Amino acid sequence: MYKFIITIETVDGGRDKILERAPQAQAATRNEPGCIAYDFYTCTDNPNGLVFVETWVDQAAHDFHMEQEHTKSFIATMNNSTNL
């Protein structure tokens, strides 16, 4: 199993932009081979914080995920909405 727990801090307004795109990215990702779970959470103690939890059968499944256009597009949205 290959698992990620990622916490990000968004810039003002960035959280809403990411959450607007999240359902589409989540649905596409959950349909990928090897995806066990792909979930988003808002932080209860930080209005600009988001947590992403991904679980894959192996690294190859995650590597495949990272090459998908919907993944690249969602990452671009996150990069434009955070201080990454």
BELDA-V553021 format. One record per pair of residues at least 4 apart in sequence whose C-alpha atoms are under 7 Angstrom apart, sorted by sequence separation. I is the first residue (numbers start at 1). J is the second residue. If there is no record, write none. Layout:
i->I j->J
i->I j->J
//
This chain:
i->10 j->14
i->13 j->17
i->14 j->18
i->15 j->19
i->16 j->20
i->17 j->21
i->18 j->22
i->21 j->25
i->22 j->26
i->23 j->27
i->24 j->28
i->25 j->29
i->26 j->30
i->27 j->31
i->28 j->32
i->43 j->47
i->57 j->61
i->58 j->62
i->59 j->63
i->60 j->64
i->61 j->65
i->62 j->66
i->63 j->67
i->64 j->68
i->68 j->72
i->69 j->73
i->70 j->74
i->71 j->75
i->72 j->76
i->73 j->77
i->74 j->78
i->75 j->79
i->76 j->80
i->77 j->81
i->78 j->82
i->10 j->15
i->30 j->35
i->56 j->61
i->66 j->71
i->79 j->84
i->43 j->49
i->56 j->62
i->65 j->71
i->66 j->72
i->30 j->37
i->42 j->49
i->43 j->50
i->30 j->38
i->42 j->50
i->43 j->51
i->41 j->50
i->42 j->51
i->41 j->51
i->40 j->51
i->41 j->52
i->26 j->38
i->40 j->52
i->26 j->39
i->39 j->52
i->40 j->53
i->39 j->53
i->38 j->53
i->39 j->54
i->38 j->54
i->37 j->54
i->38 j->55
i->37 j->55
i->36 j->55
i->35 j->55
i->36 j->56
i->35 j->56
i->36 j->57
i->34 j->56
i->35 j->57
i->34 j->57
i->34 j->61
i->33 j->61
i->15 j->48
i->11 j->48
i->10 j->48
i->9 j->48
i->10 j->49
i->9 j->49
i->8 j->49
i->9 j->50
i->8 j->50
i->7 j->50
i->8 j->51
i->7 j->51
i->6 j->51
i->7 j->52
i->25 j->70
i->5 j->51
i->6 j->52
i->25 j->71
i->5 j->52
i->6 j->53
i->5 j->53
i->4 j->53
i->5 j->54
i->25 j->74
i->4 j->54
i->3 j->54
i->4 j->55
i->3 j->55
i->2 j->55
i->3 j->56
i->2 j->56
i->1 j->56
i->2 j->57
i->1 j->57
i->2 j->58
i->1 j->58
i->2 j->59
i->18 j->77
i->18 j->78
i->14 j->81
i->14 j->82
i->11 j->81
i->10 j->81
i->11 j->82
i->10 j->82
i->11 j->83
i->9 j->82
i->10 j->83
//
